[in-house]
């Protein structure tokens, strides 16, 4: 896992916003939602924003996490999606 201090600065459960930046692809938002469903099942309504030149998409999604390990897993799993460049 990651070496974070989320447990020192957050109370759980907590709804966290994740911003996933990846190559522009019509299926990126669906793949992000699929991973979010594996992390925490629920109804998701991500927002999608294209970069100014259209090469990248930014997907913002709110996922409820229950522990430090849960939030770290979310970062790792979202970053593992094909075409993803960054997870913030």
C-alpha positions in Angstrom: 0.0 0.0 0.0 0.9 3.6 0.0 2.5 5.4 2.9 -0.1 8.1 3.6 -1.5 9.8 6.6 -5.2 9.9 5.6 -6.2 8.3 8.9 -4.7 11.3 10.8 -6.5 14.0 8.8 -9.8 12.4 7.8 -12.8 10.8 9.5 -14.2 7.7 8.0 -16.5 6.9 6.3 -15.9 9.9 4.0 -17.0 10.8 0.5 -13.9 11.7 -1.4 -13.6 13.4 -4.8 -11.1 11.7 -7.2 -10.0 13.4 -10.4 -8.8 10.9 -13.0 -6.9 12.4 -15.9 -6.4 10.2 -19.0 -6.2 10.1 -22.7 -9.4 11.3 -24.4 -11.5 8.2 -25.0 -15.3 7.8 -25.1 -15.0 4.8 -22.7 -12.8 6.3 -20.0 -15.7 7.5 -17.9 -17.3 4.1 -18.1 -14.1 2.4 -17.1 -13.7 4.8 -14.1 -17.2 4.0 -13.0 -16.6 0.3 -13.3 -13.5 0.5 -11.0 -15.5 2.8 -8.6 -18.2 0.1 -8.5 -15.6 -2.5 -7.5 -14.2 -0.2 -4.8 -17.6 0.8 -3.3 -20.8 -0.3 -5.1 -23.2 2.5 -5.7 -24.7 4.9 -8.1 -22.1 7.2 -9.7 -22.5 10.3 -11.8 -19.0 11.4 -12.9 -18.4 14.7 -14.6 -16.3 14.7 -17.7 -14.3 17.6 -18.9 -12.1 17.7 -22.1 -8.8 19.5 -22.2 -8.5 22.6 -24.3 -7.0 20.7 -27.2 -9.1 17.6 -26.7 -6.2 15.2 -26.1 -7.2 14.4 -22.5 -10.3 14.0 -20.4 -10.7 14.8 -16.7 -13.2 12.5 -14.9 -14.3 13.7 -11.4 -16.0 11.1 -9.3 -17.1 10.9 -5.6 -16.4 7.6 -3.9 -17.2 6.8 -0.3 -14.2 5.3 1.5 -14.2 3.7 4.9 -10.5 3.6 5.9 -7.0 4.7 5.0 -6.4 1.4 3.2 -9.7 1.9 1.3 -8.7 5.3 0.0 -5.2 4.0 -0.9 -6.7 1.1 -2.9 -9.0 3.6 -4.7 -5.9 5.6 -5.9 -4.0 2.5 -6.9 -7.0 0.9 -8.8 -8.0 4.1 -10.6 -4.3 4.7 -11.6 -4.2 1.2 -13.1 -6.9 1.9 -15.7 -5.5 1.8 -19.2 -4.9 5.3 -20.5 -4.9 7.1 -17.1 -2.1 9.5 -16.6 -2.8 10.9 -13.1 -5.2 10.4 -10.2 -5.7 13.4 -8.0 
